[in-house]
Amino acid sequence: MPSLFSDAPRAESAVDQLIETVHVLLAPGGCAWDRQQTHKTLAKYLLEESCEAIDAIEAGDAEEVAEELGDVLFQVLFHAEIARRDGEGYDLDSIAAATNEKMRRRHAHVFGDESQRTQDIAEIEASWKRIKDEEKAARTSVLEGVPQSLPALALAAKVISRGESLGLMGDRDSMAASFPFADEREVGRMLLAMTAAARAQGFDPENALRATVRELAGEIRDAEVKLGDAGVIGSAGETGSAGV
């Protein structure tokens, strides 16, 4: 077995067998193509496999979901084995250990003491946010940690959400009144119509939205600086006693 595991005897599971397969593929004498890959060259495949898994989930095909999740798992193991092989300071075991510790810490309502136990969803969400904010206390902006590789629409929603957390996006009721949609289908049809109209006029809607979101992100960062100078917020957009 690869060095990701203890040398103690144990029954070999299907996961162990897959890890061994990845180890062999990347070892001397393994697959020449696989051995040439890096985290950067594999990034697009991780994205593709994740998207295919989402497609399968939305289609409700259990067999397809299982296959696509397997492909995502293979990508994770691939990256972990590259890191172990190249001495990057982490491997599958350390990844799992760190993630396990983080999930237990963030689920204080399950793994914490009795005073933290709850099944109230609002309390769970508040606790998760508080613990995560404590972990990310060194961040200087609410926008830190937002994946810039997200599709433009998902990125826009994420940046708007972060702006809302500081009270920078205006009144929700007023915004909703500007576009009073009846349901999600109507929202989808509007977005589709705008996409078609943009394309018909030679514009790339993805690039257009991404550029506008960058402008919004700049405005949020500028506002954070002003609020910070005024003592209204601390690091990572945490509000002070004055609130926003």
N, C-alpha and C positions, 0 to 999 in steps of 0.2 A: 504493500500500500504506500502511497505518497506520504511525505512527512507532515502532511496536514493533520494527521491523527496520532494518537498515542500508540506505542508499540504493544500495548496490552491486548491479549487475544479478544476477539469479538466476532460476532456473526456478521458476515458481510451483507449489507443491505443493497438494494438497487441503487440507492444514492451513492454508496461506497463504490459500486461498480462503475457508475458514471464518472465519478471523480477519478478513478483509476484510468478510464478511457481518455479523459482530458489530459491526465499526466503523461500517458504514453504518446499521445498525439504531439505534445509539445517537447518531449524528451528527444535527445539525439537519436536519429534513426526513425523518428516519427514522421508526421506529415510535413513536407517541405513548406507548403503554403501556410499551414497553421503556425509553424515556427517563425515565420516572417512577420506575423501580425503583432500589432502594438495596441495599447489602449485606444489611441487615436484612430487607427485604421478600423478598429472593431466598433467604434462608437455608432456608426450608421446602422450596423446590424442590430445593435441593442435597441435602437429606436424602432427599426423596422419590425423586429420580433415583438416588441411591446405593443406596437400598433396592431399587428396581426392578432395578438391575444385579445386586445380590446374588441376588434371586429368579431371574433369568435364569441366573446361574452355577450355582445349585443345581439348576435344572431341566435343565441340560446342553444348552440350546438355543443353539448357536453363533451363529446368525443373530440371535437375540434379544439375546444378550450383546453382539454388535457394535453393535446399535442403542442399547442402554441405555448402553454405555460412551460412545457418541457424545453422548448426552444429558448425561452427567456432564462430558464434555469441554466441551460448549457452556456449561455453568454456570461452569466454571473460566475460560473465555475471557470470559464475560459480566462476572464480577467483576473480572478483570484490566483490561478495557476501561473499566469504570466508574472504577477507580482511576486509570488513565492520563488519562482525560478530565477528572476532577475534581482532578487534581494532588495525589493522596494520597501521592506519594513512591515509588510502585512501579508496575510494569507487567508484562506477560507476560515480557518479556526479563529483567528483574531477578529475577522469581520463579524463572524457569528457571535463571538463573545461580546463585542462592543454593542452590537445591535440588541442582543438579549438584555444586557444591562440597561440600555436606553429604554427599551420597551417596558421593562419592569419599573423603571424609575418614573416614566410618564404615566403608567397605569397604577398610580398610587392608590386609586380607589379599589384596586384588586389586590395588590401586593403590599400596600402600606399597612400601618397599624389600624386598629379598629376605628379610631377617630376620623380616618380618611375614607372609610368604606362608604360607598354610595352607589345606587343604580339610577340616580336622577341624571338624565342626559345633559341638562343645562349645567349642572355642577361638574359633570365629567369633562365637558368641553372647556369650562372655565379653568379647571384644574390643569388640563392638558396645556392650555395656552400659558398659564402662569409658570408651569414647570419649564416649558419650552423657552419662554422669555428669559428665565433665569439661566438656562443653558447658553443662550445666545446674547448674554448681557454685554459682551464686548462689541457687538455690532453697533454701527453708528447711524444706520438708516433702516427704516421699515422695509426698504426695497432690497436689502441684502438677503441673499438666499433665494430670490426669485429667478428661476431658470430662464435665461435669455433665449434658449433654443426652443422654448415652447412655441407652438403655432400662434400666429399673431392674435387671434381672437381669444385664446386661452390666456395669453400673456396680458392682453388688455384687461380681462376680467381680474387677473391676479393683481396687477398694478392698481386698478381702481379700488379693489378691496383693501389694499395696503393704505391707499390714500384716505379711504373712508375711516380707517382706524384712527386717523389723526384729525378727522372732521374737516378734511380738505376738499371734499367732492361736492359740496353743496347739499341742499335739502333734498332728501330722497323723494318726498311727495311731489316736489316741483319737477324733479327730473322725470318721475313716472308720468306726470301729467303731460309732459312734452311729447311722449310716445305712448299713448294709452293702449297697449296691446291686450287683446282679449285672452290669448293663451299662447303657449310656446309655438304652436303651429304657425300662428300669425307672425311671431318673431322670426321664425325660420324663413318664412316666405319673404319677409322684408329684407332679411340679410341676403337671401338668394337673389332677389331682384336688384339689390345694390351691387352685388358681385357681378351680375350679368351686365348691368349698365356701365360699370367701371371698365370691364373687359371690352365692351363695344366701343368705348371711347379711347382705348389704348392704354388704360391704366392697369397696374398690377395691384389688386386689392390687398393682397398679403403684404407687399412692400409698403403700400400706402398706410395701412393701419399700423404696421410695425414702426414706421417713421413717426407717426403721430403719438404712439405710446412712448417712444423715446423722449419726445417733447414733454409729455405729461410727467414722465419720470424725472426729468430735469426740473420741472416746476415743483414737484413734491420735495425733491432734495433741497431746492432753494427755500421752500417754506419751512423745512426742518431746521435749516440753519437759522432762520429768523426766529422760530419758536424756541430753539436752543439758546440763542443769544438773550431772549427775553426770559429764560428760565422756566418756560412752560413745559418743555419736554427734556428728558435726559437721553441717554444712549439708546439706540435702536427705537426711537420714537416713543419711549415710555412717558406717559403724561405725568406732570408734576401736580402739585396741589391745585393749581389754577385750572387744570383741565383744558380741553380744546373743543 
